[in-house]
């Protein structure tokens, strides 16, 4: 099997999911910086919570690692060799996000509708674009617990981290409702799977008197702050392995406008 050594900057990390084949896994997407023309790359599977703390990388961190061909046929996908990862520096948000913009901007598309068309033409499964108007941020309640098979996987101990906690199931599905810049766009409603959103829910629970107050606070940040008029907001999206036309919001790029 062919192995390539690549360099990349991490752009998004999804909240861990439970896979019958891979166990607890994380999907990571970022920008390859070792090519003359930057490209998206998707790393999967990543057993992130089983990695040593010193090896756990952050968003906007530079990585060098070996990858092999993925069983996933989407063109951006690669299977990482986790023990080969060499973490580099984290690109800070100083200087009005200048350094992050320099990496992200060359990949900017015109719209979500354009990405859907590219997916049909060449299989494109990752993209970034600026929404024309973010209409709403909503949530719906889902099952609080994993099913029995998933729970067994979630409870599995880690070889390297004996104190690893069981993966928590987030009891809500959060969505953005927005219009993209395509003149014919009728709007899009897409689920958000960003790990940062799940961590907002988990870490803010102790600060608010009730669940509704917590959810409204999350909405305030993810709608009014991150998508506010003073932000140059863009959505990073990716499609699903078994539903190529079903795109999810993987993360939000939200530097100051200007």
C-alpha positions as CSV (number, residue, x, y, z in Angstrom):
1,X,0.0,0.0,0.0
2,X,1.3,3.4,-1.0
3,X,2.3,5.8,1.9
4,X,2.7,9.6,1.4
5,X,4.3,12.1,3.8
6,X,2.1,15.2,3.9
7,X,1.9,18.6,5.6
8,X,-1.4,20.2,6.6
9,X,-3.1,22.7,8.8
10,X,-6.1,21.3,10.8
11,X,-9.3,23.3,10.0
12,X,-12.0,21.3,11.7
13,X,-12.6,18.3,14.0
14,X,-16.0,16.7,14.3
15,X,-17.3,15.4,17.6
16,X,-16.4,11.7,18.0
17,X,-18.8,9.2,16.5
18,X,-19.3,5.5,17.1
19,X,-18.5,3.1,14.2
20,X,-19.0,-0.6,14.2
21,X,-15.9,-1.0,12.1
22,X,-13.5,1.5,13.7
23,X,-14.9,2.0,17.2
24,X,-14.8,5.6,18.6
25,X,-13.5,7.8,15.8
26,X,-13.1,11.5,14.8
27,X,-13.2,13.0,11.3
28,X,-10.6,15.7,10.8
29,X,-10.3,18.0,7.8
30,X,-7.7,20.5,6.9
31,X,-5.6,22.1,4.2
32,X,-2.6,20.5,2.6
33,X,0.3,23.0,2.6
34,X,2.9,20.8,0.9
35,X,1.4,21.2,-2.6
36,X,1.9,24.1,-5.0
37,X,-1.9,24.5,-5.0
38,X,-3.5,23.9,-1.6
39,X,-6.1,21.1,-1.3
40,X,-8.5,19.8,1.3
41,X,-7.6,16.6,3.0
42,X,-9.9,14.4,5.2
43,X,-8.3,12.2,7.9
44,X,-10.3,9.2,8.9
45,X,-10.3,7.2,11.2
46,X,-8.7,9.2,14.0
47,X,-9.0,7.6,17.5
48,X,-8.4,11.0,18.9
49,X,-9.3,10.4,22.6
50,X,-7.0,7.3,22.6
51,X,-4.0,9.5,21.6
52,X,-1.5,10.6,24.2
53,X,-2.2,14.1,25.4
54,X,1.1,15.4,24.0
55,X,0.0,14.2,20.5
56,X,-3.5,15.6,20.5
57,X,-3.6,18.4,18.0
58,X,-5.7,21.6,17.9
59,X,-7.5,23.5,15.2
60,X,-5.2,25.6,13.1
61,X,-2.2,23.5,14.1
62,X,0.4,22.4,11.5
63,X,0.9,18.7,11.2
64,X,3.3,16.5,9.3
65,X,2.3,12.8,9.0
66,X,2.1,9.7,6.8
67,X,-1.1,8.7,5.2
68,X,-2.2,5.8,3.1
69,X,-5.1,5.3,0.7
70,X,-8.5,5.3,2.4
71,X,-11.2,2.8,1.8
72,X,-13.5,5.9,1.5
73,X,-13.6,6.7,-2.2
74,X,-14.1,10.5,-1.7
75,X,-11.2,12.2,-3.3
76,X,-10.0,14.2,-0.3
77,X,-10.0,11.2,2.1
78,X,-6.8,9.6,3.5
79,X,-6.1,7.1,6.2
80,X,-3.6,8.6,8.7
81,X,-0.8,6.7,10.4
82,X,-1.4,8.2,13.8
83,X,2.0,7.2,15.3
84,X,3.7,9.2,12.5
85,X,2.1,12.6,13.4
86,X,4.6,15.3,14.2
87,X,2.6,18.3,15.6
88,X,3.9,21.8,14.6
89,X,3.0,25.3,15.7
90,X,-0.6,26.5,16.2
91,X,-1.5,29.5,14.0
92,X,-2.8,32.1,16.4
93,X,-5.6,34.5,15.6
94,X,-3.5,37.6,16.0
95,X,-3.1,40.2,13.1
96,X,-6.8,40.0,12.2
97,X,-6.5,36.3,11.4
98,X,-4.1,37.1,8.6
99,X,-2.1,33.9,8.7
100,X,-5.2,31.7,8.9
101,X,-6.8,33.6,6.0
102,X,-3.7,33.0,3.8
103,X,-4.3,29.3,4.1
104,X,-8.2,29.2,3.9
105,X,-8.9,31.9,1.4
106,X,-7.5,30.1,-1.7
107,X,-10.1,27.4,-1.2
108,X,-13.1,29.7,-0.9
109,X,-16.0,28.8,-3.1
110,X,-18.8,31.1,-4.3
111,X,-21.7,29.1,-2.6
112,X,-23.0,25.9,-1.2
113,X,-24.9,25.4,-4.5
114,X,-21.6,25.6,-6.4
115,X,-20.2,22.9,-4.1
116,X,-23.2,20.6,-4.8
117,X,-22.6,21.0,-8.5
118,X,-18.9,20.2,-8.1
119,X,-19.8,17.1,-6.1
120,X,-21.8,15.9,-9.0
121,X,-19.1,16.7,-11.5
122,X,-15.9,15.5,-9.8
123,X,-17.0,14.0,-6.4
124,X,-15.9,17.0,-4.4
125,X,-16.8,16.4,-0.7
126,X,-15.3,19.3,1.2
127,X,-15.6,23.0,0.7
128,X,-15.8,26.5,2.3
129,X,-18.0,29.4,1.3
130,X,-19.5,32.6,2.8
131,X,-23.3,32.3,3.4
132,X,-25.2,35.2,2.0
133,X,-27.6,35.2,5.0
134,X,-27.7,33.1,8.1
135,X,-31.4,32.8,8.9
136,X,-31.5,30.8,12.1
137,X,-29.8,28.4,14.5
138,X,-32.1,25.6,15.7
139,X,-32.0,22.4,17.7
140,X,-34.0,19.3,18.2
141,X,-33.8,16.7,20.9
142,X,-32.5,13.2,20.1
143,X,-32.0,10.1,22.2
144,X,-30.0,10.7,25.3
145,X,-28.1,7.4,25.2
146,X,-26.2,5.3,22.8
147,X,-27.8,2.0,21.8
148,X,-26.4,-1.1,23.5
149,X,-23.8,-1.8,20.9
150,X,-22.6,1.8,20.7
151,X,-22.5,2.0,24.5
152,X,-20.3,-1.0,24.7
153,X,-17.9,0.7,22.3
154,X,-18.1,4.0,24.1
155,X,-17.2,2.3,27.4
156,X,-14.1,0.5,26.0
157,X,-11.0,1.4,28.0
158,X,-8.0,2.9,26.3
159,X,-4.7,1.0,26.1
160,X,-2.7,4.2,26.8
161,X,-5.2,6.1,28.9
162,X,-6.7,3.9,31.6
163,X,-8.6,6.9,33.1
164,X,-10.4,7.7,29.8
165,X,-14.1,8.5,30.3
166,X,-17.0,7.1,28.4
167,X,-18.0,9.1,25.3
168,X,-21.0,11.3,26.1
169,X,-23.9,11.3,23.8
170,X,-25.0,14.9,23.1
171,X,-28.9,14.9,23.3
172,X,-29.5,17.5,20.7
173,X,-29.0,17.9,16.9
174,X,-28.0,21.5,16.1
175,X,-28.6,23.1,12.6
176,X,-27.9,26.2,10.6
177,X,-30.6,27.5,8.3
178,X,-29.1,29.8,5.7
179,X,-29.1,31.1,2.1
180,X,-26.0,30.8,0.1
181,X,-24.9,33.3,-2.5
182,X,-26.3,31.5,-5.5
183,X,-29.2,33.7,-6.9
184,X,-31.4,30.6,-7.3
185,X,-30.7,29.3,-3.8
186,X,-33.9,28.4,-1.9
187,X,-31.9,28.0,1.4
188,X,-30.1,25.2,3.1
189,X,-30.7,23.5,6.5
190,X,-27.6,21.6,7.7
191,X,-26.6,19.8,10.9
192,X,-23.5,21.1,12.7
193,X,-21.1,18.4,13.9
194,X,-18.2,20.6,15.1
195,X,-16.6,19.3,18.3
196,X,-16.5,22.9,19.6
197,X,-20.3,23.1,19.6
198,X,-20.5,19.8,21.6
199,X,-17.9,21.1,24.0
200,X,-19.9,24.3,24.5
201,X,-22.9,22.2,25.5
202,X,-20.9,20.1,27.9
203,X,-18.7,22.8,29.5
204,X,-21.4,25.4,29.9
205,X,-24.0,23.2,31.7
206,X,-22.8,24.1,35.1
207,X,-23.1,27.9,34.4
208,X,-26.8,28.1,33.6
209,X,-29.8,27.4,35.8
210,X,-31.8,25.4,33.2
211,X,-31.4,23.6,29.9
212,X,-33.4,26.3,27.9
213,X,-31.0,29.0,29.1
214,X,-28.0,26.9,28.1
215,X,-29.4,26.3,24.6
216,X,-30.2,30.0,24.2
217,X,-26.7,30.9,25.2
218,X,-25.3,28.4,22.6
219,X,-27.6,30.0,20.0
220,X,-26.4,33.5,20.9
221,X,-22.7,32.5,20.3
222,X,-23.2,30.3,17.2
223,X,-25.7,32.7,15.5
224,X,-25.3,36.2,16.8
225,X,-21.5,36.2,17.6
226,X,-20.0,33.9,15.1
227,X,-22.4,34.9,12.3
228,X,-22.8,38.5,13.3
229,X,-22.5,41.5,11.0
230,X,-19.0,42.3,12.2
231,X,-17.7,38.8,11.3
232,X,-16.5,37.6,7.8
233,X,-18.2,34.3,8.4
234,X,-17.7,31.2,6.2
235,X,-18.9,27.6,6.7
236,X,-16.7,24.6,6.2
237,X,-18.8,21.7,5.1
238,X,-18.4,18.1,4.1
239,X,-20.7,15.4,2.8
240,X,-21.6,12.0,4.3
241,X,-19.9,8.8,3.2
242,X,-23.3,7.0,2.5
243,X,-25.1,10.1,1.4
244,X,-22.9,12.1,-1.0
245,X,-25.6,14.8,-1.4
246,X,-26.0,15.2,2.3
247,X,-23.7,18.0,3.5
248,X,-22.9,18.8,7.2
249,X,-21.4,22.0,8.7
250,X,-18.0,20.8,10.0
251,X,-17.0,24.2,11.4
252,X,-17.2,27.9,11.2
253,X,-14.5,30.3,10.0
254,X,-15.3,33.6,11.5
255,X,-12.5,36.3,11.4
256,X,-13.3,39.9,11.9
257,X,-14.8,41.6,8.8
258,X,-12.2,43.7,7.0
